[in-house]
Amino acid sequence: MYLLNVENDPKTAKSVKFGYLTGVQYLAPEKLASEALGKPINLCAFASAGCATSCLNTAGRGVFTPVQQARINRTVLFHTDRSAYWKMLVKEIKALIRKAYKRNLLPVVRLNGTSDILWENQPVVIDGLKIADNIMELFPTVQWMDYTKYPYSKRPTESLPTNYDLTFSRSESNESDVLDNLVNDRRVAVVFSSKPTDSIPETYTVIADGQNARVPVIDGDLSDLRFLDPAGVVVHLYAKGKARKDTTGFVVQR
């Protein structure tokens, strides 16, 4: 079993042409590992109904049973043997760094490929010894990134390690949080029903708290390197997997 997926999915593979090598961890989202653990857990605390049914977990190779089992296995390891988990993750990140530098690329890590864990609050403890307040501190030269549905107030920029970049993810039930994130200079990812052959919209209208704001839209499917995007914009993403048939409002219809 490995933790990081490197160049095995089309979008992160695109990062190479921009000078980056990305490692992504895919865990079992929301409550999917509860049965395997024998207790209730939720890796996506702010997942909406639309998010749960349209999760990226179902896209691409995620539809295959072995892939789903691997994600459950990683999640079980994280919850049952944290020391072994950290050892494995540290080893794989070091390997990613070596591989990236050998190819004159910069390493990038995204741990919440299909989860929403507060990694900035997870101390790295190995064999009973705390070696860092979080994994980003342990690797300060690596760029870290994730998408999140946590309200800005719970993960403000000033609370994050300087090498950890977050993009807020819109759902059918968090439009007020969309505006809050944009006001605080965090970009927002929005899933649209557009097809890859369609042109993306120039603006997206946010209606929340009695306010109406038109926000510029950029193409988020050119790469997954969100930390290179400007602040205060909407990132257009095409619907993938089960999201193509969404009826909850999670996917913005065009």
GUTOR-125915 format. One line per 3 residues: number of its first residue (from 1); their letters; for each residue x, z, y of C-alpha. Coordinates in Angstrom, 2 decimals, always signed. Last residue first. Layout:
<sevexs>
NUM> A> X,Z,Y | ...
</sevexs>
This chain:
<sevexs>
254> RQV> -25.28,-17.47,+26.21 | -26.12,-14.31,+24.30 | -24.05,-11.17,+24.84
251> VFG> -23.25,-9.67,+21.45 | -24.05,-5.97,+21.18 | -27.62,-6.82,+22.18
248> TTD> -29.03,-5.70,+18.86 | -29.71,-9.17,+17.40 | -26.27,-9.93,+15.98
245> KRA> -25.94,-12.97,+13.70 | -22.46,-14.05,+14.83 | -21.46,-10.37,+14.84
242> KGK> -21.51,-10.47,+11.04 | -18.05,-12.07,+11.06 | -16.82,-13.08,+14.52
239> AYL> -18.40,-13.28,+17.97 | -16.04,-14.91,+20.49 | -14.26,-12.60,+22.93
236> HVV> -14.30,-12.84,+26.74 | -12.22,-10.16,+28.48 | -13.98,-8.85,+31.58
233> VGA> -11.65,-8.06,+34.47 | -10.64,-4.92,+36.38 | -6.96,-4.93,+35.48
230> PDL> -4.99,-8.09,+34.77 | -4.17,-9.10,+31.19 | -0.69,-8.61,+29.71
227> FRL> -1.73,-5.28,+28.13 | -4.45,-7.21,+26.28 | -1.99,-8.99,+24.01
224> DSL> -4.53,-10.14,+21.42 | -3.92,-13.81,+22.11 | -5.74,-16.90,+23.42
221> DGD> -8.95,-15.24,+22.24 | -9.38,-12.99,+25.26 | -10.26,-15.75,+27.72
218> IVP> -10.74,-14.28,+31.21 | -13.93,-13.33,+33.07 | -14.25,-12.36,+36.73
215> VRA> -16.76,-9.55,+37.48 | -20.07,-9.84,+39.29 | -21.36,-6.38,+40.16
212> NQG> -24.92,-5.08,+40.43 | -25.36,-1.37,+41.06 | -28.38,+0.84,+40.46
209> DAI> -26.47,+2.91,+37.92 | -25.63,-0.18,+35.89 | -25.91,-3.96,+36.05
206> VTY> -22.64,-5.71,+35.24 | -22.71,-9.46,+35.80 | -20.03,-11.48,+34.01
203> TEP> -18.15,-14.26,+35.78 | -16.56,-17.65,+35.11 | -18.29,-18.09,+31.77
200> ISD> -16.18,-19.37,+28.86 | -16.18,-23.05,+27.94 | -17.66,-23.80,+24.55
197> TPK> -15.70,-25.26,+21.61 | -14.83,-21.80,+20.28 | -18.55,-20.99,+20.15
194> SSF> -20.09,-18.62,+22.65 | -22.23,-15.72,+21.37 | -20.23,-13.37,+23.56
191> VVA> -18.31,-10.17,+22.77 | -17.21,-8.26,+25.87 | -13.81,-6.60,+26.32
188> VRR> -13.42,-4.52,+29.48 | -10.31,-4.26,+31.68 | -9.34,-0.88,+33.10
185> DNV> -8.91,-0.64,+36.86 | -10.90,+2.59,+37.35 | -13.86,+0.70,+38.81
182> LND> -13.80,-1.53,+35.73 | -13.92,+1.47,+33.41 | -16.86,+3.05,+35.23
179> LVD> -18.73,-0.25,+35.28 | -18.42,-0.67,+31.55 | -19.32,+2.99,+31.04
176> SEN> -22.67,+2.31,+32.70 | -23.15,-0.63,+30.31 | -22.68,+1.61,+27.26
173> SES> -25.65,+0.90,+24.99 | -25.43,-2.74,+23.88 | -21.67,-2.42,+23.42
170> RSF> -18.67,-3.01,+25.67 | -15.10,-2.32,+24.54 | -12.66,-0.66,+26.95
167> TLD> -9.08,-1.92,+26.84 | -6.34,+0.67,+26.39 | -2.57,+0.46,+26.95
164> YNT> -0.06,+2.96,+25.53 | +3.55,+2.75,+26.80 | +2.94,+5.20,+29.67
161> PLS> +1.50,+7.79,+27.26 | -2.16,+8.39,+28.09 | -3.81,+11.18,+30.09
158> ETP> -3.25,+9.42,+33.44 | -5.17,+6.39,+32.18 | -8.33,+8.40,+31.58
155> RKS> -9.41,+8.85,+27.95 | -12.47,+11.17,+27.98 | -13.56,+10.26,+31.53
152> YPY> -13.14,+6.56,+30.72 | -15.88,+6.80,+28.10 | -14.59,+6.29,+24.54
149> KTY> -15.44,+2.83,+23.27 | -11.82,+1.87,+22.67 | -9.57,-1.17,+22.20
146> DMW> -5.93,-0.49,+21.44 | -2.36,-1.03,+22.61 | +1.17,+0.25,+22.04
143> QVT> +4.32,-1.35,+23.46 | +7.42,-0.09,+21.66 | +10.39,+1.23,+23.68
140> PFL> +9.02,+4.80,+23.71 | +8.85,+5.08,+19.89 | +8.47,+8.81,+19.13
137> EMI> +6.40,+9.33,+22.27 | +3.97,+6.65,+21.12 | +3.57,+8.47,+17.78
134> NDA> +2.22,+11.59,+19.43 | +3.41,+15.05,+20.53 | +6.63,+14.41,+18.61
131> IKL> +8.75,+15.86,+15.78 | +6.49,+18.69,+14.64 | +7.98,+20.10,+11.45
128> GDI> +5.72,+21.07,+8.53 | +7.00,+18.36,+6.22 | +6.36,+15.75,+8.93
125> VVP> +4.20,+16.51,+11.95 | +3.54,+13.73,+14.46 | +0.98,+15.16,+16.87
122> QNE> -2.30,+13.23,+17.17 | -3.77,+13.53,+20.68 | -2.47,+10.21,+22.04
119> WLI> -3.79,+8.63,+18.86 | -7.39,+9.35,+19.86 | -8.90,+7.45,+16.92
116> DST> -11.22,+4.48,+17.43 | -11.16,+2.46,+14.22 | -10.99,-1.16,+13.05
113> GNL> -7.66,-2.35,+14.47 | -7.06,+1.10,+15.92 | -3.31,+1.39,+15.28
110> RVV> -2.21,-1.49,+17.52 | +1.57,-1.84,+17.62 | +3.67,-4.27,+19.68
107> PLL> +7.32,-5.16,+19.07 | +9.20,-7.53,+21.44 | +10.60,-10.78,+20.04
104> NRK> +14.14,-12.13,+19.77 | +13.60,-12.95,+16.09 | +15.95,-10.23,+14.84
101> YAK> +14.47,-7.97,+17.52 | +10.99,-8.35,+16.04 | +12.05,-7.81,+12.44
98> RIL> +14.05,-4.70,+13.33 | +11.18,-3.28,+15.40 | +8.65,-4.01,+12.65
95> AKI> +10.89,-2.28,+10.09 | +11.13,+0.79,+12.33 | +7.35,+0.71,+12.69
92> EKV> +6.97,+0.52,+8.91 | +9.20,+3.54,+8.28 | +7.45,+5.60,+10.96
89> LMK> +4.06,+4.69,+9.48 | +5.08,+5.63,+5.95 | +6.53,+8.98,+6.98
86> WYA> +3.50,+9.65,+9.18 | +1.11,+9.02,+6.29 | +3.11,+11.16,+3.91
83> SRD> +2.88,+14.05,+6.39 | -0.81,+13.43,+7.00 | -1.68,+13.78,+3.32
80> THF> -5.47,+14.05,+2.95 | -6.91,+12.53,+6.12 | -4.41,+9.75,+6.82
77> LVT> -4.09,+8.99,+3.10 | -7.86,+8.67,+2.76 | -7.97,+6.30,+5.71
74> RNI> -5.22,+4.13,+4.26 | -7.05,+4.00,+0.91 | -10.34,+3.08,+2.63
71> RAQ> -8.65,+0.19,+4.40 | -7.10,-0.98,+1.12 | -10.51,-0.80,-0.54
68> QVP> -12.03,-3.03,+2.14 | -9.25,-5.59,+1.67 | -9.70,-5.53,-2.11
65> TFV> -13.49,-6.04,-1.66 | -13.24,-9.21,+0.45 | -15.26,-9.53,+3.66
62> GRG> -12.34,-8.22,+5.73 | -10.47,-11.45,+5.05 | -12.02,-12.95,+8.19
59> ATN> -14.50,-10.69,+9.96 | -16.48,-7.85,+8.38 | -14.32,-5.02,+9.76
56> LCS> -14.66,-6.65,+13.17 | -17.82,-4.57,+13.39 | -21.17,-6.27,+13.98
53> TAC> -23.39,-3.73,+12.18 | -21.57,-0.65,+13.47 | -21.12,-2.05,+16.97
50> GAS> -24.80,-2.91,+17.23 | -25.84,+0.59,+16.20 | -23.38,+2.02,+18.72
47> AFA> -19.92,+3.34,+17.87 | -18.88,+6.22,+20.10 | -17.21,+8.47,+17.51
44> CLN> -15.56,+5.63,+15.61 | -13.45,+7.25,+12.88 | -16.42,+9.24,+11.59
41> IPK> -16.01,+11.68,+8.73 | -18.45,+13.25,+6.28 | -16.93,+14.79,+3.15
38> GLA> -16.04,+13.63,-0.36 | -13.10,+11.64,+0.92 | -14.09,+8.46,-0.91
35> ESA> -17.71,+8.95,+0.12 | -16.81,+9.46,+3.77 | -14.55,+6.39,+3.98
32> LKE> -17.19,+4.13,+5.54 | -18.23,+6.60,+8.26 | -16.99,+4.69,+11.37
29> PAL> -14.36,+2.17,+10.40 | -12.20,+2.07,+7.24 | -8.68,+1.62,+8.62
26> YQV> -6.95,-1.55,+9.77 | -3.50,-1.05,+11.27 | -2.07,-3.84,+13.38
23> GTL> +1.60,-4.84,+13.81 | +2.31,-7.35,+16.56 | +5.44,-9.41,+17.22
20> YGF> +5.73,-10.47,+20.86 | +7.27,-13.39,+22.79 | +4.13,-15.19,+23.95
17> KVS> +4.40,-17.69,+21.10 | +4.58,-14.74,+18.70 | +1.32,-13.24,+19.96
14> KAT> -0.67,-15.98,+18.24 | -0.06,-14.25,+14.89 | -2.21,-11.40,+16.23
11> KPD> -5.16,-13.75,+16.43 | -4.75,-15.60,+13.14 | -4.42,-12.60,+10.79
8> NEV> -1.47,-11.88,+8.50 | +1.21,-11.89,+11.20 | +2.00,-8.19,+10.58
5> NLL> -0.62,-5.89,+9.06 | +0.57,-2.31,+9.30 | -0.27,+0.47,+6.85
2> YM> +1.16,-0.73,+3.52 | +0.00,+0.00,+0.00
</sevexs>
